[in-house]
Amino acid sequence: MRLDKFLKVSRLIKRRTLAKEVSEVGRILVNGKVAKPATQVEAGNRITLDYGSRVVEVEVLEVRESARMADAREMFRVLEERRVQQQDPFRDGDRSE
């Protein structure tokens, strides 16, 4: 399954278009590598989301084409979650000085 669809179905990100935008700017890693929206996700993969004011690392437990809200949480296991305290000027992708 595509990364952007998995993020939406699992409800890690609410909308697929938003999942696509976040991955296009390099804020999502799959198994430690920068992932694009079409990156294939399989059970056992580790996904790191650097989104909004948090960084979340999850392990994919199963991939489903659709899931009810109550069942979506069974698709992954949270390995680490942390809030980002300070805004780093480089977090927005602007690397110019």
Contact map, one row per residue, 1 for C-alpha under 8 A:
1110110000000000000000000000000000000001110000000000000000000010100000000000000000000000000000000
1111110000000000000000000000000000001111100000000000000000000000000000000000000000000000000000000
1111111000000000000000000000000000111111100000000000000000000000000000000000000000000000000000000
0111111100000001101100100000000000001100000000000000000000000000000000000000000000000000000000000
1111111110000001001000000000000000000000000000000000000000000000000000000000000000000000000000000
1111111111000000000000000000000000000000100000000000000000000011000000000000000000000000000000000
0011111111111101001000000000000000000000000000000000000000000000000000000000000000000000000000000
0001111111111111001000000000000000000000000000000000000000000000000000000000000000000000000000000
0000111111110000000000000000000000000000000000000000000000000001111000010000000000000000000000000
0000011111111000000000000000000000000000000000000000000000000000001000011011000000000000000000000
0000001111111100000000000000000000000000000000000000000000000000000010011000000000000000000000000
0000001111111100000000000000000000000000000000000000000000000000000000000000000000000000000000000
0000001101111111011000000000000000000000000000000000000000000000000000000000000000000000000000000
0000001100111111011000000000000000000000000000000000000000000000000000000000000000000000000000000
0000000100001111111000000000000000000000000000000000000000000000000000000000000000000000000000000
0001101100001111111100000000000000000000000000000000000000000000000000000000000000000000000000000
0001000000000011111110000000000000000000000000000000000000000000000000000000000000000000000000000
0000000000001111111111000000000000000000000000000000000000000000000000000000000000000000000000000
0001101100001111111111100000000000001000000000000000000000000000000000000000000000000000000000000
0001000000000001111111110000000000011000000000000000000000000000000000000000000000000000000000000
0000000000000000111111111000000000000000000000000000000000000000000000000000000000000000000000000
0000000000000000011111111111000000000000000000000010000000000000000000000000000000000000000000000
0001000000000000001111111111000000111000000000000000000000000000000000000000000000000000000000000
0000000000000000000111111110000000111000000000000000000000000000000000000000000000000000000000000
0000000000000000000011111110000000000000000000000000000000000000000000000000000000000000000010000
0000000000000000000001111111100001110000000000000000000000000000000000000000000000000000000000000
0000000000000000000001111111100001000000000000001110000000000000000000000000000000000000000000000
0000000000000000000001100111110001110000000000111100000000000000000000000000000000000000000000000
0000000000000000000000000111111111100000000001111000000000000000000000000000000000000000000000000
0000000000000000000000000001111111100000000011110000000000000000000000000000000000000000000000000
0000000000000000000000000000111110000000000011100000000000000000000000000000000000000000000000000
0000000000000000000000000000111111000000000001110000000000000000000000000000000000000000000000000
0000000000000000000000000000111111100000000000000000000000000000000000000000000000000000000000000
0000000000000000000000000111110111110000000000000000000000000000000000000000000000000000000000000
0010000000000000000000110101110011111010000000000000000000000000000000000000000000000000000000000
0010000000000000000100110101000001111110000000000000000000000000000000000000000000000000000000000
0111000000000000001100110000000000111110000000000000000000000000000000000000000000000000000000000
0111000000000000000000000000000000011111000000000000000000000000000000000000000000000000000000000
0110000000000000000000000000000000111111100000000000000000000000000000000000000000000000000000000
1110000000000000000000000000000000000111110000000000000000000000000000000000000000000000000000000
1110010000000000000000000000000000000011111010000000000000010010000000000000000000000000000000000
1000000000000000000000000000000000000001111110000000000000010110000000000000000000000000000000000
0000000000000000000000000000000000000000111110000000000000111110000000000000000000000000000000000
0000000000000000000000000000000000000000011111000000000000111100000000000000000000000000000000000
0000000000000000000000000000011000000000111111100000000000110000000000000000000000000000000000000
0000000000000000000000000000111100000000000111110000000011110000000000000000000000000000000000000
0000000000000000000000000001111100000000000011111000000011110000000000000000000000000000000000000
0000000000000000000000000001110100000000000001111100001111000000000000000000000000000000000000000
0000000000000000000000000011100000000000000000111110011110000000000000000000000000000000000000000
0000000000000000000000000011000000000000000000011111111100000000000000000000000000000000000000000
0000000000000000000001000010000000000000000000001111111000000000000000000000000000000000000000000
0000000000000000000000000000000000000000000000000111110000000000000000000000000000000000000000000
0000000000000000000000000000000000000000000000000111111000000000000000000000000000111000000000000
0000000000000000000000000000000000000000000000001111111100000000000000000000000011110000000000000
0000000000000000000000000000000000000000000000011110111110000000000000000000000011110000000000000
0000000000000000000000000000000000000000000000011100011111000000000000000000011111000000000000000
0000000000000000000000000000000000000000000001111000001111100000000000000000011110000000000000000
0000000000000000000000000000000000000000000001110000000111110000000000000001111100000000000000000
0000000000000000000000000000000000000000001111100000000011111000000000000001111000000000000000000
0000000000000000000000000000000000000000111111100000000001111110000000000011100000000000000000000
0000000000000000000000000000000000000000001100000000000000111110000000000111100000000000000000000
0000000000000000000000000000000000000000011100000000000000011111000000000111000000000000000000000
1000010000000000000000000000000000000000111000000000000000011111100000000010000000000000000000000
0000010010000000000000000000000000000000000000000000000000000111111000000010000000000000000000000
1000000010000000000000000000000000000000000000000000000000000011111000000000000000000000000000000
0000000010000000000000000000000000000000000000000000000000000001111100000000000000000000000000000
0000000011000000000000000000000000000000000000000000000000000001111111110000000000000000000000000
0000000000000000000000000000000000000000000000000000000000000000011111110000000000000000000000000
0000000000100000000000000000000000000000000000000000000000000000001111111000000000000000000000000
0000000000000000000000000000000000000000000000000000000000000000001111111000000000000000000000000
0000000000000000000000000000000000000000000000000000000000000000001111111110000000000000000000000
0000000011100000000000000000000000000000000000000000000000000000001111111110000000000000000000000
0000000001100000000000000000000000000000000000000000000000000000000011111111100000000000000000000
0000000000000000000000000000000000000000000000000000000000001100000000111111100000000000000000000
0000000001000000000000000000000000000000000000000000000000011111000000111111100000000000000000000
0000000001000000000000000000000000000000000000000000000001111100000000001111110000000000000000000
0000000000000000000000000000000000000000000000000000000001111000000000001111111000000000000000000
0000000000000000000000000000000000000000000000000000000111100000000000000001111110000000000000000
0000000000000000000000000000000000000000000000000000000111100000000000000000111110000000000000000
0000000000000000000000000000000000000000000000000000000111000000000000000000011111000000000000000
0000000000000000000000000000000000000000000000000000011110000000000000000000011111100000000000000
0000000000000000000000000000000000000000000000000000011100000000000000000000000111110000000000000
0000000000000000000000000000000000000000000000000000111000000000000000000000000011111000000000000
0000000000000000000000000000000000000000000000000000111000000000000000000000000001111110000000000
0000000000000000000000000000000000000000000000000000100000000000000000000000000000111110000000000
0000000000000000000000000000000000000000000000000000000000000000000000000000000000011111000000000
0000000000000000000000000000000000000000000000000000000000000000000000000000000000011111101000000
0000000000000000000000000000000000000000000000000000000000000000000000000000000000000111111000000
0000000000000000000000000000000000000000000000000000000000000000000000000000000000000011111101000
0000000000000000000000000000000000000000000000000000000000000000000000000000000000000001111111100
0000000000000000000000000000000000000000000000000000000000000000000000000000000000000011111111000
0000000000000000000000000000000000000000000000000000000000000000000000000000000000000000111111000
0000000000000000000000001000000000000000000000000000000000000000000000000000000000000000011111100
0000000000000000000000000000000000000000000000000000000000000000000000000000000000000000111111110
0000000000000000000000000000000000000000000000000000000000000000000000000000000000000000010011111
0000000000000000000000000000000000000000000000000000000000000000000000000000000000000000000001111
0000000000000000000000000000000000000000000000000000000000000000000000000000000000000000000000111
